[in-house]
Amino acid sequence: MTLQVNVTPNGRMSLPIDIRKRLGLVGGGAVLVEETDDGVILRTVSQAVARAQAISRALLDGKPDVTVDSFIAEGRQWQE
């Protein structure tokens, strides 16, 4: 689904109510803004956490003896 929303001169924008309902943001809440080469991605905090957990699981798959230091180092390599 693609919708147009307007950004005010001070940088504010409004998400349509049906999207806020689906995302659990009816009473307000935080979203994370990620700038990519293709544009901007908005994610709720819970979506960002779930994404980070999925990336972590993929990095740890089949590696039961991973240390925190090696996990962080491998994660940095994965981002490059």
Secondary structure, 3 states (H helix, E strand, C coil): CCCCCCECCCCCECCCHHHHHHHCCCCCCCEEEEEECCEEEEEEHHHHHHHHHHHHHHHHCCCCCCCHHHHHHHHHHHHC
